[in-house]
Amino acid sequence: MRTLQSGLLLSMMTWCGCCASFASSEAYAQSVPKASTCYVLGIQGMTCGGCAVHVQQGLSKVPGVGDAKVSYENGEASVCVKEGATVTGETLVKAVEKVGYKAKVKRRFQN
């Protein structure tokens, strides 16, 4: 049973991108089509890969978010907004807080 649970956790971590699967936020942003603005958020309160999944799901529910990747190891989320959407950093911070974690915008850049 432990092997199954560990494998499930590893699958969740790989699925949500919380491993070091994106080398830099800028490289990640270039891989996301039709995104005009990207944010790097510092996330506090995550204790495992499952937490990263919850944060990723919360960010993905925000209308206008093109893609969101969360790294438990780095304590960061990289979020790219669809071209033309009016999502702000404050909106993303509130989405993270809604799922039970603290966040702040570390960086904003154009793709």
MARFI-640345 format. One line per field, with one value per residue: residue number from 0; x, y, z negated of N, C-alpha, C in turn; residue in three letters. Coordinates in steps of 0.05 Angstrom, whole numbers, always signed. Atoms other than C-alpha are relative to their C-alpha. Last residue first. Example, Ala and Ser with C-alpha at 12.3 -4.5 7.8 and 13.67 -1.06 7.14 Angstrom:
2
num (1, 0) $
nu (-16, +18) $
nv (-24, -24) $
nw (+1, +0) $
cau (+273, +246) $
cav (-21, -90) $
caw (-143, -156) $
cu (-15, +18) $
cv (+22, +24) $
cw (-14, +0) $
residu (SER, ALA) $
# end
This chain:
111
num (110, 109, 108, 107, 106, 105, 104, 103, 102, 101, 100, 99, 98, 97, 96, 95, 94, 93, 92, 91, 90, 89, 88, 87, 86, 85, 84, 83, 82, 81, 80, 79, 78, 77, 76, 75, 74, 73, 72, 71, 70, 69, 68, 67, 66, 65, 64, 63, 62, 61, 60, 59, 58, 57, 56, 55, 54, 53, 52, 51, 50, 49, 48, 47, 46, 45, 44, 43, 42, 41, 40, 39, 38, 37, 36, 35, 34, 33, 32, 31, 30, 29, 28, 27, 26, 25, 24, 23, 22, 21, 20, 19, 18, 17, 16, 15, 14, 13, 12, 11, 10, 9, 8, 7, 6, 5, 4, 3, 2, 1, 0) $
nu (-10, +14, -14, +20, -8, -28, -11, -6, -15, -7, -29, -13, -4, +26, +10, -16, +7, +26, -6, -13, +20, +17, -15, -21, -7, -6, +13, +25, -1, +6, +27, +2, +27, -4, +19, +9, +19, -9, -28, -1, -23, -7, -18, -13, -13, -6, -26, -21, +5, +3, +29, +12, -8, +12, +28, +2, -6, +22, +22, -5, +6, +29, +9, -4, -16, +0, +19, -7, +22, -12, +10, -12, -6, -5, -12, -12, +0, +19, +9, +30, +13, -3, +18, +27, +1, +1, +26, +4, -26, -4, +5, -15, -28, -14, -24, +4, +22, -8, -21, +13, +16, -19, -11, +21, +2, -23, +4, +21, -11, -17, +16) $
nv (+23, +4, -5, -1, -12, -4, -1, -28, -5, -28, -6, +4, +29, +13, -3, +17, +28, +7, +2, +26, +21, +1, +14, -15, +11, -22, +3, -15, -26, +0, -9, -16, -1, -15, +6, -20, -17, -28, -2, +2, +15, -5, +21, -5, +23, +19, +13, -15, -5, -29, -7, +8, -20, -26, +1, +1, -27, -17, +7, -13, -28, -2, -2, +24, +19, +26, +18, +9, +13, +15, -5, +20, -7, +22, -7, -26, -13, -22, -16, -2, +25, +2, -18, +11, +22, -10, -11, -28, -10, -24, +6, -20, +8, -11, -15, -29, -11, -3, -21, -26, -6, -7, -26, -18, -3, -15, -28, -12, -4, -23, -24) $
nw (-15, -25, -25, -22, -25, +1, -27, -7, -25, -3, +1, +26, +4, +1, +28, +17, -7, +13, +29, +3, -5, +24, +21, +13, +26, +19, +26, +2, -13, -29, -5, -24, -12, -24, -22, -20, +13, -2, +8, +29, +10, +28, +10, +26, +11, -22, +4, -14, -28, -5, -1, -26, -20, +7, -6, -29, -9, +8, -17, -26, +3, +0, -28, -17, +14, -12, +13, +27, +14, +23, +27, +18, +28, +18, +26, -2, +27, +3, -23, +2, -9, -29, -13, +3, -18, -27, -5, +8, +10, -16, -28, -14, -1, +23, -7, +6, -14, -28, -1, +5, -24, -22, +6, -6, -29, -9, +8, -16, -27, +0, +0) $
cau (+109, +103, +128, +103, +147, +142, +67, +47, +14, -14, -50, -120, -156, -186, -118, -91, -149, -140, -66, -87, -137, -85, -36, -88, -131, -158, -156, -136, -83, -92, -57, +5, +16, +81, +71, +126, +148, +209, +199, +123, +128, +62, +46, -12, -39, -83, -115, -172, -226, -193, -206, -134, -108, -148, -128, -55, -59, -93, -41, +15, -15, -14, +60, +73, +75, +50, +39, +70, +67, +111, +77, +109, +63, +55, +23, +7, -7, -27, +12, +48, +119, +148, +120, +156, +222, +209, +192, +255, +275, +204, +200, +233, +178, +114, +89, +18, +21, +91, +72, +7, +43, +95, +39, +5, +70, +81, +10, +19, +86, +57, +0) $
cav (+737, +800, +798, +800, +780, +761, +767, +745, +682, +651, +584, +559, +546, +617, +646, +619, +649, +715, +718, +705, +762, +808, +791, +814, +777, +821, +771, +795, +742, +685, +693, +654, +630, +606, +584, +583, +549, +522, +449, +454, +478, +500, +507, +548, +554, +600, +636, +679, +656, +634, +559, +542, +581, +539, +474, +492, +511, +445, +405, +442, +421, +349, +357, +369, +421, +483, +541, +598, +610, +660, +679, +685, +720, +718, +766, +757, +684, +657, +592, +570, +545, +616, +625, +563, +589, +655, +622, +582, +509, +482, +409, +420, +380, +417, +408, +389, +321, +304, +318, +280, +220, +221, +223, +164, +126, +139, +116, +53, +38, +48, +0) $
caw (+451, +409, +338, +266, +207, +134, +127, +57, +32, -31, -30, -45, +22, +22, +5, +71, +110, +73, +93, +166, +166, +134, +190, +240, +290, +346, +403, +472, +483, +434, +367, +349, +278, +246, +175, +123, +59, +94, +72, +75, +147, +178, +252, +278, +349, +390, +332, +359, +311, +246, +237, +256, +196, +147, +181, +179, +105, +89, +130, +94, +28, +51, +66, -7, -63, -28, -76, -37, +38, +74, +139, +207, +256, +331, +379, +453, +459, +527, +524, +461, +474, +473, +403, +377, +404, +370, +304, +304, +306, +311, +291, +224, +191, +176, +247, +228, +263, +239, +167, +173, +204, +149, +97, +131, +133, +59, +44, +86, +54, -15, +0) $
cu (+7, +13, -17, +16, -23, +10, +30, +13, +6, +16, +5, +29, +18, +3, -26, -10, +16, -8, -26, +7, +12, -22, -17, +14, +23, +6, +9, -15, -27, +0, -5, -29, +1, -27, +7, -21, -10, -18, +10, +29, +0, +23, +9, +16, +13, +13, +4, +28, +22, -5, -4, -29, -12, +7, -14, -29, -4, +4, -24, -22, +4, -9, -30, -9, +6, +18, -2, -21, +10, -23, +16, -9, +16, +8, +4, +14, +14, -2, -20, -10, -30, -13, +1, -20, -27, -1, -3, -28, -2, +24, +1, -4, +15, +28, +15, +25, -3, -23, +8, +21, -13, -15, +19, +9, -21, -1, +23, -4, -21, +11, +17) $
cv (+9, -23, -6, +7, -1, +14, +7, -1, +30, +3, +30, +5, -5, -30, -15, +1, -19, -29, -8, -5, -28, -22, -3, -18, +16, -11, +22, -2, +13, +29, +0, +5, +18, -1, +18, -11, +22, +19, +29, +5, +1, -18, +7, -25, +8, -25, -20, -12, +18, +4, +30, +7, -6, +21, +26, +0, +1, +28, +18, -6, +15, +29, +2, +5, -26, -19, -28, -19, -10, -11, -16, +8, -23, +10, -24, +9, +26, +11, +22, +17, +1, -26, -2, +17, -13, -22, +10, +9, +29, +14, +25, -4, +22, -12, +10, +17, +30, +14, +5, +22, +27, +8, +9, +29, +20, +5, +17, +29, +13, +6, +25) $
cw (+28, +15, +24, +25, +20, +25, -3, +28, +2, +25, +2, -3, -25, -5, -3, -29, -17, +6, -14, -30, -5, +3, -25, -20, -11, -28, -19, -26, -1, +11, +30, +6, +25, +15, +23, +18, +18, -14, +0, -9, -31, -8, -28, -8, -27, -11, +22, -4, +12, +29, +5, +3, +27, +21, -5, +9, +31, +10, -7, +20, +26, -3, +3, +28, +15, -15, +13, -10, -27, -16, -20, -28, -13, -27, -17, -26, +3, -28, -8, +23, +0, +10, +30, +16, +0, +20, +28, +8, -9, -12, +17, +30, +16, -3, -24, +6, -4, +16, +29, +3, -3, +25, +22, -6, +7, +30, +9, -8, +18, +27, +0) $
residu (ASN, GLN, PHE, ARG, ARG, LYS, VAL, LYS, ALA, LYS, TYR, GLY, VAL, LYS, GLU, VAL, ALA, LYS, VAL, LEU, THR, GLU, GLY, THR, VAL, THR, ALA, GLY, GLU, LYS, VAL, CYS, VAL, SER, ALA, GLU, GLY, ASN, GLU, TYR, SER, VAL, LYS, ALA, ASP, GLY, VAL, GLY, PRO, VAL, LYS, SER, LEU, GLY, GLN, GLN, VAL, HIS, VAL, ALA, CYS, GLY, GLY, CYS, THR, MET, GLY, GLN, ILE, GLY, LEU, VAL, TYR, CYS, THR, SER, ALA, LYS, PRO, VAL, SER, GLN, ALA, TYR, ALA, GLU, SER, SER, ALA, PHE, SER, ALA, CYS, CYS, GLY, CYS, TRP, THR, MET, MET, SER, LEU, LEU, LEU, GLY, SER, GLN, LEU, THR, ARG, MET) $
# end
